[in-house]
């Protein structure tokens, strides 16, 4: 509700902006409303044919995918398929990709993506991979940035609501996961009212530095709070990761009220190097747990699933020094570490201040045992002993902070719909800019690394009414681009985003664009049903299974006439795209298909499974406009009644004599 | 499309309100004429592309065999030897064209069909633009050897 009220106020200022655009600029209002500057167009205009400066990866939120934009133009350039099926490409439909979405709960067609995180080396983006979390059924995915394809997914056991994730470490040693919803660990049938007694939080560290080898290295058993967001340290604080918690009240109903009572909740500081020692010393327990690891082999063009049965769990009581609590006002949301690794900013969403902790003071407080109390084996440090300062009256509803490398932090404020810029050492606000409206996350390119690029800030807004042509009850979300190169933040662009982007990360294009793969090598294609030359295309029957080894090239299929299929058969179209030229995918669709379609990239093989239900002749065709004769890229498959003895026959061009 | 909503009003703002002629908003750079209008090089019968000179000797059977394998995988989808298919029949091509032309057509098809008069003529007759099939110079040389071996028979 608060957000909506503010939206109305913001709406009025938007009207002023509108008036400004319609006539000549009344200069004072222009300053007062932080309107789009008059030179904004030239700052975001990237001429057709020219490249943008940054790739920006937005989570898709409830659409389960990742969307890629060029910035500053705000042009959309790709949707990456991650946790939701995609009928357009066959992701999650084809037998090659179905294993990617396997979990201990079976095949899941959907999830909720929140936080993209770019891999780092020495605390800087290295352009190798993007990781992203699934919130509903806890998982983390790896996306390869040479192909922009999801290549690996690991499920996180003992966890529910994987929100503080994946936020990795400065050499991508680990990505992390945590319970936003504490649950019984291990799961069991208990009364919900026994929350305090039975429910636990779990924080996980997942090995991430080797493709195909993602694994839950260890989990840390935590009190049954809600673990909300995370950031790992860098530079001096490398070796530590920080997690916010709320609901330290341990409510299990009406959290809106019941989890907002305590003045302070906690930031949990986890010493993962200490955890590694404890694992090495045998202090972690092996707990039975079922979870899946799915890996896509790019040469085989095929994914496989592996079921894991056990996980290492550390109880902080058995591993002193692995975890500490930093008291933090009030129901903190974001926790963000400055580029120098020293300052830890909590986004106390119900607080009237932004608390900034000091990492070096935290180490000293641990050394001096400046503890207030202990909770389940975890010492609670004294607030004053770890606090660097409280930023007074910053805004309402502070959530997330990123850094520009020049000594300033930028915090998004949901309730007052604004971004505040502050000097985090001197502890004072130096600028503020409105957002339209109700900003959630924000990003500065490289703003979570040792070397932020600065230059831009993107605010991701939850409410956009009156910002674009109305489209019925459901409205799209927005991103707003600010120039932060000067003293004052300047709004220069607004573009609209798919799904509900929670967070996004930006990387300078040069770190990725020259490593992009343009085709898959046909010679290296190891798919068991690949055909690398038209002369090898064929149809084979094995009982009720018919395997069609089919090729595609501009602009024909081999074979394109197929007979001898019977009702009751399962037909596998294994289609290989023989092209070895960039930007020439072919599509494959057949009438009556229950498995969507395929888009097959050059050199790739994919399979569509088709179960014809009635006799007749069915067309198939290419769905991706491929050449001047694309409309001619079609074929027929004849289906005869069950038990029919129409012989198997297939060809392109000249009909052969019947085979068998 | 959406960004027009933002850009168009801003441009009109420039036009209507600035006293001095505003600095021109950056325009899309006009099509670069340099490439196209560069003095049309006298087109040689060697075609256009990376191959300037090929030395031919007696047919190297091993190379021709390798060339046939590449041809079957990357070319045969569109080219038959005796009949018109997606592309022209290739029997006799080594008698009709210079070896350099053949290799340039394999290695640089996009530019060839725009600039080489013979290749241009083919595009009118066979409307599928010949794709580059990620063939290396060595592979193209092997394909040439295969086509020579066909024409020797």
Interface residues (C-beta under 8 A of the other chain):
Chain A: X21 X22 X24 X25 X36 X38 X40 X41 X42 X44 X45 X47 X48 X49 X73 X74 X75 X468 X493 X494 X495 X496 X519 X521 X522 X523 X532 X533 X534 X535 X551 X553 X554 X555 X556 X558 X578 X579 X580 X581 X584 X627 X628 X629 X653
Chain B: X2 X3 X5 X6 X7 X9 X10 X11 X13 X14 X16 X17 X23 X25 X26 X27 X28 X29 X72 X73 X74 X76 X77 X78 X85 X86 X127 X128 X129 X131 X132 X133 X134 X135
